[in-house]
């Protein structure tokens, strides 16, 4: 297998640098440095039509560059959903012959269960995770936990759910 020491996947959450989001990205930087990551995959796209918007993956990549991360940083703006992010990560792993044992995923805490399940379903391995609680709003946390998480996991088994979510995020009316 690969001689890559570590691949860190930083899942996007937003493009506004709030105090909480800064702490999350700083935790990702600490993880990258501590594990001597040679490749960092940043994920997240923009699901709207504002021309002045930077997608989440590019926003994270820029933040990591500002903090002098030496690893190769690959921004993946194509993944609109968590499932798509892992499918793209699987392609990168195959292209670079990266051993799944050398992968760490940085994610938002309330999404950890969903991320563990989807990463296992797509990548066929249990991975290492670093989570940080970003969502403070109780209603948003409940929505994520009891609506998004089950639907995103079901999207793996029922592709039409995934297609509907992507269409909704892109603003396509059915």
C-alpha positions as semicolon CSV with decimal commas, in nm:
position;residue;x (nm);y (nm);z (nm)
1;X;0,000;0,000;0,000
2;X;0,087;0,367;0,013
3;X;0,367;0,532;0,201
4;X;0,140;0,823;0,288
5;X;0,154;0,884;0,661
6;X;-0,191;1,029;0,688
7;X;-0,487;1,167;0,494
8;X;-0,707;1,408;0,687
9;X;-1,055;1,476;0,550
10;X;-1,201;1,805;0,676
11;X;-1,576;1,807;0,619
12;X;-1,714;2,150;0,541
13;X;-1,978;2,311;0,751
14;X;-2,001;2,676;0,652
15;X;-1,815;2,959;0,483
16;X;-1,854;3,216;0,762
17;X;-1,569;3,218;1,011
18;X;-1,758;3,226;1,339
19;X;-1,572;3,169;1,665
20;X;-1,698;2,810;1,681
21;X;-1,605;2,740;1,319
22;X;-1,258;2,886;1,378
23;X;-1,214;2,647;1,674
24;X;-1,324;2,358;1,451
25;X;-1,075;2,452;1,179
26;X;-0,801;2,503;1,439
27;X;-0,874;2,152;1,570
28;X;-0,839;2,024;1,212
29;X;-0,502;2,205;1,184
30;X;-0,388;2,050;1,511
31;X;-0,493;1,706;1,380
32;X;-0,310;1,762;1,050
33;X;0,011;1,865;1,224
34;X;-0,003;1,604;1,501
35;X;-0,051;1,320;1,252
36;X;0,191;1,461;0,992
37;X;-0,075;1,449;0,723
38;X;0,064;1,456;0,373
39;X;-0,273;1,506;0,205
40;X;-0,575;1,703;0,327
41;X;-0,910;1,671;0,150
42;X;-1,147;1,959;0,218
43;X;-1,512;1,909;0,127
44;X;-1,827;2,109;0,085
45;X;-1,993;2,297;-0,193
46;X;-2,225;2,588;-0,237
47;X;-2,585;2,508;-0,310
48;X;-2,709;2,846;-0,420
49;X;-2,664;3,100;-0,692
50;X;-2,471;3,388;-0,536
51;X;-2,174;3,471;-0,756
52;X;-1,966;3,618;-0,472
53;X;-1,979;3,299;-0,267
54;X;-1,676;3,079;-0,196
55;X;-1,763;2,714;-0,155
56;X;-1,686;2,548;0,179
57;X;-1,400;2,336;0,044
58;X;-1,220;2,641;-0,102
59;X;-1,287;2,840;0,217
60;X;-1,127;2,566;0,432
61;X;-0,835;2,529;0,188
62;X;-0,766;2,903;0,208
63;X;-0,783;2,894;0,589
64;X;-0,534;2,604;0,598
65;X;-0,300;2,789;0,359
66;X;-0,316;3,098;0,582
67;X;-0,202;2,878;0,870
68;X;0,095;2,742;0,673
69;X;-0,019;2,382;0,637
70;X;0,253;2,209;0,436
71;X;0,042;1,912;0,325
72;X;-0,105;1,890;-0,021
73;X;-0,456;2,035;0,011
74;X;-0,721;1,913;-0,229
75;X;-1,051;2,100;-0,232
76;X;-1,353;1,895;-0,339
77;X;-1,639;2,133;-0,417
78;X;-1,839;1,863;-0,598
79;X;-1,975;1,688;-0,290
80;X;-2,307;1,846;-0,205
81;X;-2,391;1,573;0,045
82;X;-2,192;1,375;0,298
83;X;-2,245;1,062;0,091
84;X;-2,098;1,233;-0,216
85;X;-1,802;1,349;-0,006
86;X;-1,719;0,990;0,086
87;X;-1,761;0,867;-0,272
88;X;-1,511;1,134;-0,381
89;X;-1,276;1,039;-0,096
90;X;-1,295;0,677;-0,211
91;X;-1,184;0,782;-0,561
92;X;-0,891;0,977;-0,416
93;X;-0,793;0,679;-0,199
94;X;-0,791;0,453;-0,505
95;X;-0,595;0,702;-0,719
96;X;-0,331;0,757;-0,450
97;X;-0,340;0,403;-0,308
98;X;-0,409;0,534;0,042
99;X;-0,455;0,280;0,319
100;X;-0,784;0,347;0,505
101;X;-0,598;0,286;0,832
102;X;-0,422;0,617;0,767
103;X;-0,733;0,833;0,737
104;X;-0,872;1,074;0,995
105;X;-1,200;1,260;0,945
106;X;-1,269;1,597;1,107
107;X;-1,640;1,663;1,140
108;X;-1,916;1,842;1,327
109;X;-2,009;1,656;1,647
110;X;-2,383;1,612;1,599
111;X;-2,310;1,456;1,259
112;X;-2,060;1,205;1,394
113;X;-2,299;0,908;1,392
114;X;-2,405;0,977;1,032
115;X;-2,044;1,023;0,927
116;X;-1,933;0,701;1,093
117;X;-2,211;0,503;0,926
118;X;-2,168;0,654;0,578
119;X;-1,790;0,632;0,585
120;X;-1,818;0,265;0,680
121;X;-2,074;0,193;0,409
122;X;-1,874;0,367;0,136
123;X;-1,515;0,304;0,242
124;X;-1,577;-0,037;0,402
125;X;-1,359;0,043;0,703
126;X;-1,387;0,190;1,048
127;X;-1,188;0,511;1,049
128;X;-1,058;0,758;1,306
129;X;-1,262;1,070;1,378
130;X;-1,211;1,407;1,541
131;X;-1,537;1,586;1,619
132;X;-1,618;1,938;1,736
133;X;-1,962;2,065;1,836
134;X;-2,052;2,352;1,605
135;X;-2,431;2,361;1,612
136;X;-2,558;2,540;1,921
137;X;-2,918;2,596;1,820
138;X;-3,129;2,322;1,978
139;X;-3,379;2,312;1,695
140;X;-3,101;2,279;1,436
141;X;-2,938;2,000;1,640
142;X;-3,266;1,808;1,663
143;X;-3,329;1,854;1,289
144;X;-2,981;1,727;1,207
145;X;-3,003;1,432;1,443
146;X;-3,357;1,312;1,376
147;X;-3,420;1,421;1,016
148;X;-3,097;1,466;0,821
149;X;-2,904;1,177;0,974
150;X;-3,162;0,904;0,898
151;X;-3,236;1,046;0,552
152;X;-2,869;1,071;0,460
153;X;-2,803;0,714;0,569
154;X;-3,113;0,589;0,383
155;X;-2,982;0,774;0,076
156;X;-2,706;0,514;0,054
157;X;-2,966;0,236;0,018
158;X;-3,232;0,436;-0,167
159;X;-3,053;0,652;-0,427
160;X;-3,365;0,853;-0,512
161;X;-3,346;1,012;-0,164
162;X;-2,991;1,125;-0,237
163;X;-3,090;1,258;-0,580
164;X;-3,383;1,450;-0,426
165;X;-3,158;1,605;-0,162
166;X;-2,906;1,713;-0,425
167;X;-3,181;1,861;-0,643
168;X;-3,326;2,049;-0,346
169;X;-2,988;2,193;-0,251
170;X;-2,922;2,302;-0,606
171;X;-3,262;2,473;-0,613
172;X;-3,409;2,243;-0,878
173;X;-3,787;2,221;-0,849
174;X;-3,957;1,894;-0,936
